[in-house]
Amino acid sequence: MRMKTQFFTASSLDGFIATDEDSLDWLITREHFPDGVLNYRDFIADVGAIVMGSTTYEWVLNSGEPWDYTMPCWVLTSRESLPLPAGDANVTFSNAGIRQVHADMVDAAQGRNIWVVGGGDVAGQFADAGVLDELIVSFAPVTLGSGKPLLPRHVELRLEECGQNGEFLCARYSVVR
């Protein structure tokens, strides 16, 4: 199996990954199964490096949960400074171009997959650069009406796999180049 760059996320049925206020309350109360279709545990086992935008990074830091990522993490930001997670997290803040960040991540991942954690615009930038391979999305049975879009640009996809995991409709798409 070759290394892939994947956007693994959840979305409302109307295509939003968070509310306008960056809330995920609509998501975290939903039933899903650790052994179900396209589950997080199996996904993360193959991940060697992660990337996220600064808004996602700050949301994770402020969530009250410990920093669970043991693999190298890139945070895309133009800010001068951001806080670091507690412990010995391997976090790199970068304003380099996506192709350079991706090349650095490929080296760090050592043959394992790259996870584009979020947000949707970060995943879109990886798609624009031609380095996004897959979108794995779990659709929750809720509509938000507005919010942070799943992918705020045109990206052609091909359905590769789908199924149900608890309340979620889960799908894996490959990016059509």
C-alpha atoms as one frame of an Amber mdcrd trajectory, in Angstrom:
protein
   0.000   0.000   0.000   1.396   3.408  -0.962   1.372   6.430   1.314  -1.722
   8.651   0.994  -2.581  12.195   1.963  -6.082  12.046   3.439  -8.674  14.508
   4.750 -10.489  12.521   7.476 -13.369  14.509   8.960 -17.044  14.671   9.856
 -19.670  16.862   8.250 -23.276  17.869   8.642 -25.553  16.681   5.834 -25.488
  20.182   4.368 -21.703  20.200   4.128 -20.354  21.992   7.205 -17.591  20.736
   9.511 -18.246  23.307  12.262 -20.702  26.084  13.041 -19.893  29.728  12.320
 -18.601  29.892  15.927 -16.345  26.804  15.425 -18.606  24.622  17.600 -18.743
  20.851  17.203 -21.520  20.326  19.754 -23.725  18.953  16.966 -21.128  16.210
  16.380 -19.773  14.992  19.698 -23.077  13.629  21.018 -23.630  11.318  18.030
 -23.347   7.544  18.333 -20.515   5.854  16.442 -18.715   2.569  16.981 -14.936
   2.197  17.464 -14.963  -0.956  15.294 -17.411   0.394  12.705 -16.941   1.298
   9.080 -14.163   3.842   8.370 -13.408   4.250  12.072 -10.858   6.580  13.641
  -8.830   3.871  15.410  -8.002   2.008  12.185  -7.424   5.273  10.338  -5.001
   6.819  12.858  -2.966   3.592  13.101  -1.645   4.281   9.568  -0.904   8.009
  10.060   2.711   9.196  10.264   2.256  12.996  10.162  -0.595  15.492  10.525
  -1.355  19.034   9.399  -3.984  21.543  10.439  -4.774  25.210  10.248  -4.334
  27.528  13.219  -8.082  27.678  13.977  -8.274  23.878  14.233  -5.063  23.820
  16.260  -6.402  26.349  18.761  -9.718  24.476  18.978  -7.845  21.249  19.825
  -5.700  23.038  22.427  -8.765  24.687  24.016 -10.950  21.559  23.938  -9.876
  20.505  27.426  -8.625  17.190  26.077  -4.939  16.224  26.202  -2.841  16.492
  23.025  -3.116  12.896  21.754  -0.960  13.173  18.654   2.346  11.332  18.918
   3.325  11.912  15.294   4.844  15.122  13.901   2.306  17.912  13.404   2.440
  20.951  11.117   0.260  23.977  11.838  -0.254  26.295   8.882  -0.224  29.855
  10.139   1.021  33.335   9.369   0.922  34.289  13.056   4.107  35.181  14.882
   3.446  32.775  17.759   0.971  30.226  19.047   1.034  28.269  22.306   2.510
  24.767  22.362   0.667  21.728  23.713   1.716  20.379  27.096   4.332  17.630
  27.041   6.785  16.798  24.307   4.571  17.305  21.239   6.392  17.600  17.910
   4.701  20.701  16.432   6.054  22.824  13.574   4.446  26.184  12.769   4.797
  27.020   9.083   3.821  29.616   6.520   5.661  27.777   3.717   3.871  26.723
   0.550   1.757  23.568   0.594   4.109  21.608  -1.687   7.063  22.302   0.652
   5.053  21.451   3.776   3.825  18.264   2.092   7.364  17.241   1.099   8.545
  17.785   4.686   5.598  15.749   5.971   6.283  12.892   3.544   9.844  12.693
   4.880   8.647  12.743   8.497   5.852  10.205   7.923   8.368   7.549   6.835
   6.010   5.766   4.438   2.892   6.185   6.553  -0.125   8.307   5.624  -0.544
  12.050   6.074  -3.705  13.306   7.758  -5.055  16.714   6.836  -6.920  17.276
  10.118  -8.652  20.496   9.075 -10.187  22.800   8.306 -11.794  22.522   4.957
  -9.749  25.334   3.433  -6.510  23.571   4.448  -7.754  20.393   2.739  -8.686
  22.511  -0.273  -5.183  23.966  -0.436  -3.757  20.428  -0.489  -6.222  19.552
  -3.290  -5.243  22.712  -5.211  -1.568  21.673  -4.915  -2.408  18.231  -6.338
  -1.278  16.334  -3.225  -4.617  15.344  -1.628  -5.416  11.696  -2.389  -8.554
  10.925  -0.378 -11.463  12.426   1.487 -12.916  10.245   4.251 -16.033  11.849
   5.681 -18.645  10.772   8.222 -21.931  12.568   7.610 -23.946  13.261  10.776
 -27.757  13.292  10.607 -28.052  17.041  11.164 -28.122  20.209   9.094 -26.522
  23.430  10.312 -27.676  25.921   7.700 -24.321  27.679   7.724 -20.841  27.260
   9.118 -17.346  26.198   8.086 -17.632  24.340   4.756 -16.353  20.815   4.222
 -14.387  21.862   1.103 -14.853  25.483   0.010 -13.866  24.895  -3.612 -14.505
  22.590  -6.563 -12.845  19.174  -6.131 -13.771  16.155  -8.262 -14.141  12.928
  -6.247 -14.854   9.254  -6.937 -16.719   7.159  -4.344 -14.569   4.185  -3.302
 -16.351   2.875  -0.180 -19.362   3.683   1.977 -21.292   2.305   4.925 -23.001
   3.107   8.192 -21.241   3.586  11.526 -23.768   4.256  14.283 -25.648   7.398
  13.285 -23.144   8.302  10.555 -23.118   7.686   6.826 -19.406   7.172   6.126
 -17.760   7.491   2.732 -14.245   7.265   1.337 -13.604   9.183  -1.890 -10.490
   9.349  -4.031  -9.546  12.697  -5.548  -9.867  12.643  -9.330  -6.910  14.358
 -10.940
